[in-house]
Amino acid sequence: MARVKGALATRKRRKKILKLAKGYWGAKSKHFKMAKEAVMKSGNYAYIGRKQRKRDFRRLWITRISSGCKANGINYSTFMNGLKKAGITLNRKMLSEIAIADPEAFTALVEQAKAAL
């Protein structure tokens, strides 16, 4: 039987890595060895970034809610406590959208939270 060489599999593997490294600066997009390292590193950054995005958005929503609360004379933690006691279950994303888009409605929520305390 003829001996099977690994050229096809090797070329396929290298092309896959170089395709992923397309657009990288300098030799990282041309040389397989450097491209492989760069792709592995970027994969780690992407993995970490998917976790960080959730934290970053939550932090942004809290900041927006907090600024809306300060405009209405209440702090963030008191407001959230008041909402919980009033039985209003809006998540932080929706609260931040209300604080930006509809300040009157947010003021009404603040009043309900104050009344529940």
C-alpha positions as CSV (number, residue, x, y, z in Angstrom):
1,M,0.0,0.0,0.0
2,A,1.1,3.5,-0.7
3,R,2.2,5.7,2.1
4,V,-0.2,8.6,2.9
5,K,1.5,11.9,3.4
6,G,0.1,14.6,5.6
7,A,0.4,17.5,3.1
8,L,-3.3,17.9,2.5
9,A,-4.2,18.0,6.2
10,T,-1.3,20.3,7.0
11,R,-2.2,22.7,4.3
12,K,-5.8,22.8,5.4
13,R,-4.8,23.4,9.0
14,R,-2.4,26.2,8.1
15,K,-4.9,27.9,5.7
16,K,-7.6,27.8,8.5
17,I,-5.2,29.6,10.9
18,L,-4.0,32.1,8.3
19,K,-7.6,32.9,7.3
20,L,-8.4,33.6,11.0
21,A,-5.3,35.9,11.2
22,K,-6.3,37.9,8.1
23,G,-6.0,41.6,8.7
24,Y,-3.4,41.2,11.5
25,W,-0.4,43.5,11.4
26,G,2.9,42.5,9.7
27,A,4.0,38.9,9.8
28,K,1.2,37.8,12.1
29,S,-1.0,37.6,9.0
30,K,1.6,35.9,6.8
31,H,3.7,33.5,8.8
32,F,2.0,30.4,10.2
33,K,3.9,30.3,13.4
34,M,3.3,33.9,14.4
35,A,-0.3,33.7,13.1
36,K,-1.0,30.7,15.3
37,E,0.2,32.5,18.4
38,A,-1.8,35.6,17.5
39,V,-5.0,33.7,16.8
40,M,-4.7,31.8,20.1
41,K,-4.2,35.0,22.0
42,S,-7.0,36.8,20.3
43,G,-9.3,33.8,21.0
44,N,-8.5,34.2,24.7
45,Y,-9.2,37.9,24.5
46,A,-12.5,37.2,22.8
47,Y,-13.5,34.7,25.5
48,I,-12.7,37.1,28.3
49,G,-14.4,39.9,26.4
50,R,-17.7,38.0,26.3
51,K,-17.7,37.8,30.1
52,Q,-16.6,41.5,30.5
53,R,-19.3,42.8,28.2
54,K,-22.0,41.7,30.6
55,R,-20.2,43.4,33.5
56,D,-19.6,46.6,31.5
57,F,-23.2,46.9,30.5
58,R,-24.5,46.3,34.0
59,R,-22.1,49.0,35.2
60,L,-23.4,51.4,32.5
61,W,-27.0,50.8,33.4
62,I,-26.4,51.4,37.1
63,T,-24.6,54.6,36.3
64,R,-27.5,55.8,34.2
65,I,-30.1,54.9,36.9
66,S,-28.0,56.5,39.5
67,S,-27.8,59.8,37.6
68,G,-31.5,59.7,37.1
69,C,-32.0,59.1,40.8
70,K,-29.7,62.0,41.8
71,A,-31.8,64.3,39.6
72,N,-34.8,63.3,41.7
73,G,-33.2,63.6,45.1
74,I,-32.6,60.0,46.0
75,N,-29.6,57.7,45.8
76,Y,-29.4,54.5,43.8
77,S,-29.5,51.9,46.6
78,T,-32.4,53.6,48.3
79,F,-34.3,53.7,45.0
80,M,-33.6,50.0,44.2
81,N,-34.7,49.1,47.8
82,G,-37.9,51.2,47.4
83,L,-38.7,49.5,44.0
84,K,-38.3,46.1,45.6
85,K,-40.6,46.9,48.5
86,A,-43.1,48.4,46.1
87,G,-43.2,45.2,44.1
88,I,-41.9,46.7,40.9
89,T,-39.7,44.2,39.1
90,L,-38.0,46.1,36.3
91,N,-34.5,45.1,35.4
92,R,-31.6,47.6,35.3
93,K,-31.5,47.6,31.5
94,M,-35.2,48.8,31.3
95,L,-34.8,51.2,34.2
96,S,-31.8,52.9,32.4
97,E,-33.7,53.1,29.2
98,I,-36.7,54.7,31.0
99,A,-34.3,57.2,32.8
100,I,-32.9,58.3,29.4
101,A,-35.9,58.2,27.1
102,D,-38.8,59.1,29.5
103,P,-37.7,61.2,32.5
104,E,-41.3,61.8,33.6
105,A,-42.0,58.1,33.9
106,F,-38.7,57.6,35.8
107,T,-39.8,60.4,38.2
108,A,-43.1,58.5,38.7
109,L,-41.1,55.4,39.5
110,V,-38.9,57.3,42.0
111,E,-42.1,58.6,43.7
112,Q,-43.5,55.1,44.0
113,A,-40.2,53.9,45.4
114,K,-40.1,56.8,48.0
115,A,-43.7,56.0,49.0
116,A,-42.9,52.3,49.6
117,L,-40.1,53.2,52.0
